Every structure is written in structure tokens, then in C-alpha cells.
């Protein structure tokens, strides 16, 4: 009986680590990351895709819902409820931008080509959205995220973290994120 109580203490100490598997701090910018292999996907007026280096300094300037996602279908499904809610919210493009960072290093072997094809299709459908390909999983490592997962981070227009969660969001959390984004957009000077 005493052994069981003694084992419970270390488990309780680890609970916050298990519950918050990331290093985002509310009110602070994300840990800096530079992605030079692939990076941000762009679509030119001729319909051609090209990539540029991307770094976290580019997160400032607009309110954002940033999704960092493994390049797996199972990870994509985890926060599809939020992605649909963001689409339906019809936020103003001049003050809001969804940012999706896809970790193609965390994809089923041999599927990277297909994952990039899906990202390109999404860029065509949502040209104002920001898509970044993290071929080496640099941000996952820097931000201490779980593999095979989907992480959501709400950023204010100065690039500071206002809310974050690794894993699937509940319907209440989705509603909270949408309300928070509305509040952050409304608090800006247009």
C-alpha cells in the first residue's frame, strides 16, 4: 500500500508534462525556427508553385491560427473540426491568416510526394492562407511537439502565443479558439 502511494507522487509530478507536450508560453513568441529546406509554399500568377525560406519572425503582422501537423491523414483528422470552423468564420484576410506547417519528416515513408500534392491543392483553394513544409521536423523539435500529432496555436498580431494545445480539440475548445480570434481581431486597430 505504501509503495502504491509512493509511485503516485512521481506520476502526479509528470502529469503537467504529459498534458502539455510543448514549450509554448502564453504572452511570448514561439521559439524561433528557420526552415530553409522547402519552407513557405507560394503560388505565382502563372499557377506555378515555388518555395522560400520561412522563419517564425513572419508570424507577426496578423492574428493567426497556426496548425503544426504531421504529414499523416490521421493527424489531419484530429483538428478538422477547427479547420472547418475557421473557414466558416470568414475572418477578414487583411487582419487574419491561417498558417499550416506540415512536418513531412513525420509522414508515412514514401508518402511525402503525395503530402506535398495535398498541400499544393490547398494552396490553390486558399491562396491567402500560409502553408509551410517542414521537411526536417525542425519546428517539432524546437517546440517539443509529439510525433504523429496536430498542434494548434493562436497568435496575436504581434506573434505572441495566446492559446495552444497539442492534440485534438474538443467542440468547446474550438468555440473558445474562434471567440478568441474574433476578440484579437476586434482589439486591433484596422
PLY file of the C-alpha trace (Angstrom):
ply
format ascii 1.0
element vertex 190
property float x
property float y
property float z
element edge 189
property int vertex1
property int vertex2
end_header
0.00 0.00 0.00
2.80 2.43 0.86
4.58 1.52 -2.40
1.44 2.44 -4.38
1.25 5.85 -2.69
4.94 6.47 -3.31
4.53 5.63 -7.02
1.57 8.03 -7.32
3.71 11.05 -6.39
6.09 10.78 -9.39
3.12 10.19 -11.69
1.42 13.35 -10.42
4.61 15.32 -10.96
4.77 14.11 -14.58
1.10 14.91 -15.28
1.74 18.52 -16.39
4.49 17.31 -18.73
2.14 14.75 -20.25
-0.77 17.19 -20.53
1.30 19.99 -22.09
3.67 18.39 -24.56
5.01 21.66 -25.97
7.06 24.65 -24.86
4.69 27.48 -25.87
4.33 30.22 -23.26
1.23 32.42 -23.20
2.18 36.03 -23.97
5.54 35.12 -25.54
6.55 34.46 -29.16
7.16 30.87 -30.21
10.72 29.58 -30.00
12.46 30.87 -33.17
12.69 28.44 -36.09
14.16 28.87 -39.58
13.03 26.42 -42.28
15.21 26.64 -45.37
14.58 23.22 -46.94
11.24 23.65 -48.72
9.77 26.32 -46.41
6.82 28.52 -47.34
4.80 27.48 -50.38
3.84 30.25 -52.81
1.69 30.25 -55.92
2.58 32.73 -58.65
0.09 34.30 -61.07
1.00 31.70 -63.73
-0.16 28.93 -61.38
3.36 27.68 -60.61
4.44 26.72 -57.11
7.69 27.74 -55.51
9.19 27.69 -52.02
11.03 30.31 -49.99
12.84 30.15 -46.69
10.50 30.73 -43.77
11.09 31.76 -40.19
8.91 32.48 -37.19
9.52 36.24 -37.44
6.98 36.11 -40.30
4.24 35.19 -37.83
3.84 38.80 -36.66
1.53 41.18 -38.52
-1.76 39.28 -38.42
-3.81 37.27 -35.94
-3.23 33.60 -36.70
-4.46 30.13 -36.02
-1.31 28.12 -36.59
-1.55 24.38 -37.04
1.59 22.28 -36.86
0.71 18.89 -38.23
2.38 15.61 -39.02
2.18 14.70 -42.71
-0.31 11.91 -41.98
-4.01 11.56 -42.68
-4.63 10.54 -39.05
-3.07 13.81 -37.82
-5.10 15.88 -40.30
-8.35 14.43 -38.94
-7.51 15.42 -35.35
-8.41 19.09 -35.81
-10.65 19.08 -38.87
-13.48 20.48 -36.70
-11.41 23.61 -36.00
-10.26 23.98 -39.61
-13.89 23.90 -40.78
-14.88 26.41 -38.08
-12.10 28.78 -39.21
-13.31 28.50 -42.83
-16.92 29.17 -41.75
-15.91 32.16 -39.58
-14.90 34.15 -42.66
-12.29 36.21 -40.80
-11.00 39.35 -42.59
-7.99 38.45 -44.73
-6.27 41.77 -44.04
-6.05 41.01 -40.30
-6.15 37.21 -40.08
-4.22 34.41 -41.76
-4.36 30.69 -41.09
-0.90 29.16 -41.01
-0.39 25.45 -41.59
3.05 23.94 -41.07
3.27 20.36 -42.30
6.01 18.13 -40.95
6.76 15.92 -43.95
9.56 14.31 -41.92
6.74 12.77 -39.85
4.92 11.11 -42.74
4.47 7.51 -43.75
7.66 6.56 -45.65
7.27 7.16 -49.36
4.21 9.42 -49.00
6.00 12.80 -48.99
5.24 13.42 -52.67
1.50 12.85 -52.07
1.51 15.01 -48.92
3.10 17.90 -50.83
0.49 17.43 -53.58
-2.29 17.87 -50.99
-0.60 21.00 -49.64
-0.36 22.44 -53.16
-4.06 21.68 -53.75
-4.93 23.51 -50.52
-2.78 26.49 -51.55
-4.73 26.70 -54.83
-8.04 26.55 -52.94
-6.96 29.02 -50.23
-4.26 31.23 -51.80
-4.36 33.75 -48.94
-3.55 31.05 -46.36
0.05 30.36 -45.39
1.45 26.85 -45.93
4.92 25.82 -44.81
6.62 22.48 -45.45
8.97 21.45 -42.65
10.92 18.67 -44.37
13.21 18.03 -41.40
10.77 18.44 -38.50
12.74 21.42 -37.19
9.77 23.17 -35.59
8.51 19.94 -33.97
11.90 19.56 -32.29
12.23 23.25 -31.33
8.69 23.39 -29.93
8.90 19.94 -28.28
5.81 18.56 -30.02
4.67 14.95 -30.17
5.15 12.92 -33.32
2.12 11.96 -35.41
0.08 14.80 -33.93
-1.63 18.09 -34.65
-0.92 21.18 -32.56
-2.99 24.37 -32.60
-1.55 27.73 -31.55
-3.43 31.05 -31.56
-1.13 34.03 -32.11
-1.94 37.72 -31.77
-0.85 40.25 -34.41
2.48 40.70 -32.64
3.23 36.98 -32.96
2.68 36.19 -29.28
1.08 32.93 -28.16
-2.42 33.46 -26.80
-3.54 29.81 -26.63
-2.02 26.41 -27.51
-2.87 22.73 -27.40
-1.22 19.62 -28.79
-3.79 17.03 -29.88
-7.45 17.03 -30.81
-9.59 19.96 -29.73
-12.99 19.42 -28.14
-16.02 21.28 -29.53
-15.80 23.67 -26.53
-12.13 24.36 -27.29
-12.98 25.01 -30.95
-15.64 27.53 -29.87
-13.12 29.13 -27.50
-10.49 29.45 -30.26
-12.98 31.06 -32.67
-14.15 33.50 -29.97
-10.53 34.33 -29.04
-9.61 35.02 -32.67
-12.66 37.30 -33.03
-11.61 39.15 -29.87
-7.99 39.53 -31.05
-9.08 40.83 -34.46
-11.55 43.26 -32.86
-8.89 44.60 -30.47
-6.61 45.59 -33.37
-6.68 48.97 -35.00
-7.69 48.26 -38.61
0 1
1 2
2 3
3 4
4 5
5 6
6 7
7 8
8 9
9 10
10 11
11 12
12 13
13 14
14 15
15 16
16 17
17 18
18 19
19 20
20 21
21 22
22 23
23 24
24 25
25 26
26 27
27 28
28 29
29 30
30 31
31 32
32 33
33 34
34 35
35 36
36 37
37 38
38 39
39 40
40 41
41 42
42 43
43 44
44 45
45 46
46 47
47 48
48 49
49 50
50 51
51 52
52 53
53 54
54 55
55 56
56 57
57 58
58 59
59 60
60 61
61 62
62 63
63 64
64 65
65 66
66 67
67 68
68 69
69 70
70 71
71 72
72 73
73 74
74 75
75 76
76 77
77 78
78 79
79 80
80 81
81 82
82 83
83 84
84 85
85 86
86 87
87 88
88 89
89 90
90 91
91 92
92 93
93 94
94 95
95 96
96 97
97 98
98 99
99 100
100 101
101 102
102 103
103 104
104 105
105 106
106 107
107 108
108 109
109 110
110 111
111 112
112 113
113 114
114 115
115 116
116 117
117 118
118 119
119 120
120 121
121 122
122 123
123 124
124 125
125 126
126 127
127 128
128 129
129 130
130 131
131 132
132 133
133 134
134 135
135 136
136 137
137 138
138 139
139 140
140 141
141 142
142 143
143 144
144 145
145 146
146 147
147 148
148 149
149 150
150 151
151 152
152 153
153 154
154 155
155 156
156 157
157 158
158 159
159 160
160 161
161 162
162 163
163 164
164 165
165 166
166 167
167 168
168 169
169 170
170 171
171 172
172 173
173 174
174 175
175 176
176 177
177 178
178 179
179 180
180 181
181 182
182 183
183 184
184 185
185 186
186 187
187 188
188 189
